[in-house]
Amino acid sequence: MTFKQLKQNKFVKFFTNRYVVILIIFTVWMLFFDENSYLVHKEFDKEIDELEIAIDFYKKKIEEDKLTIKSLEDSLQIEKFAREKYLMKRENEDIYIIEFDTIKK
């Protein structure tokens, strides 16, 4: 094929049109290089998904804490909670903390 025949080819003619070249350059620029590119939006979508998972986690934790607060309205439950979570004690009482070594040698 000579250069003239190649130039007459419909495919080559279409892609050498200045408007098509500009459109291709513009599309590539918008997809990959612009600050609002497809890649940036993809990262934002991933971050949104992670934040929605975190929101669900914290909503569940809030519900658990509300149930804990409701159960702590009784003074005996408050004492039990303080002893278990914060190792508090009554006067003249000793607390021994026993830790088990779970690592086998």
C-alpha positions, 0 to 999 in steps of 0.5 A: 500500500502506498501513502496515497492509498493509506490516506484514502482508507476510511478508517485512517481518514476518520482518525486523522480528522482534527475533530476526532483527534481533539475528541480523543485527546479530550477523552483521554485527558478527562478519564486519566489526567484531570483532577475529576478523572474516572480514577479519582471518582473510583477512589472516592466511591471506594472511600464512601463504601468504607465510610458506610461500613464504618457508619453501620459499625458505629450504629451497632455499637451505639445500640449496644451501649444504649442497652448497657446504659439501660441495664445500668439503671440498677445499682447492683448492675452498676457495681457489677459493671465497675468490678468487671470493666474497671477492676474496682473494689470495696473497702477491705477487699483484695483483687487478684488478676490472673492472666493465662499464658496462651502461647505454647512453647 
